[in-house]
């Protein structure tokens, strides 16, 4: 597999290797992909938890007159 990074991304990875955060650029990219996998697999569950906490906080709010529904356009 061949991966193309922006110059900024490549510089960031090289900096991570120089500072010892990762031993190789491959390890840095592998960690990035692992974090993306975790984010993708956990995002639905996390959104459900965060969403329910947000709803509970809004229901407990003293500002009951705030309209939380998005404005709808008439076409």
N, C-alpha and C positions, 0 to 999 in steps of 0.2 A: 504494500500500500504506500502511496506517495501522498504526503500532506503538504499543502502550501499555506504558509502563514504570512501575515503582513509583516513588514519590517519591524514594527513596534512589538508584535507578539514574539517574533524571533529574538529580539533584543531582551525582552522580559525573561524569556526562558533561559537565554544565555546568562543573564544576570543571576537567576536562581541557581544555575549550575556553578557559576563563579563564587557565589557566597556560600556554597555548600548545602543549600537547601535540598538540592537533588544532585545525585552523582552523575547523571547524564541527561541530555535533552529528552531522550526516549522515556526515561523515568518521569520526567515532568509532564510530558504529554499523556502518559499512561495514567498519572494521578488526575490530570484534568478530565480525562474520559471517565474515570471511575467516579469523580464528583458529579459529572453530568448524568451518569447512570443513576446514582443515588438520588439526585434531584428529580429526575424524571420518574423514578419508581415511587418516591415518597411524596411527590407534589400533589397527587390527588388526595392522599390521606391528610397531608398537611393543610391543604386548602380547605378540606372539610372541617378540620379542627379549628383553623384560624377563622373560617367563615362563621362557625357556630359561636365562637367567642366574640366575634364582632357583632353578631345579631344580639347576643345576650347583653353586651355593653350598650348597644343602641336602645334596647328595650328598657334598660335600667336608667337611661339618660333622663334628666329632668326636662329636656327640650323635646317634648312630644309633638310639637307643632311643625317640626322640620319634615319636609317631604323628601323621602329617600328614593322615591321612584324617579327614574330618568324621564326627562321631558320627551314627549313623543311628537314627532313631526306629522303634520297633516299633509298628505300627498294629493 
